[in-house]
Every structure is written in structure tokens, then in C-alpha cells.
């Protein structure tokens, strides 16, 4: 995929009204860190994400178009899946 990093997770979809979307995360962004902790794969990403609580504020580092950026996301309860 010609990415500028060797670790992270690619955002393939997100809820249009969810916290990540509201914080500016977009499809095809590559999330590389949560609170300065590197993310290497989906399993590690979810394990780390689930260690936080609803309402916590987390700093996400991501890459978009080769540029490293950061955003803060306030975690919310995940809606039930249908």
C-alpha cells in the first residue's frame, strides 16, 4: 500500500457520528499510537483501547498522506451492533 510506516492499523470504516469521526479521523488513516504507546496490529489496538473507560480522553497519533498528526478523542460507549 506504499505506506510510510511499518506498524499501525488502517482505518477502513468508522461511524459518521462517533468520537473518532468527530475528532477528525478519516478512512485510510493509519493509527500508529494511543497515548504514545505504539500500535502494531488490530489485536494490540483493541486490547489497549479496551483498557480505557468510557469518557476517557486519549491522544491518537495517525498518519494521513504521509504526514503524522495527533488528535484527542473522548471515548464513548460503543453502540449495540445490529
Secondary structure by P-SEA (a helix, b strand, c coil): ccccccbbbbbccccccccccccccccccccccccccccccaaaaaaaaacccccbbbbbbbbcccbbbbbbbbcccccccc
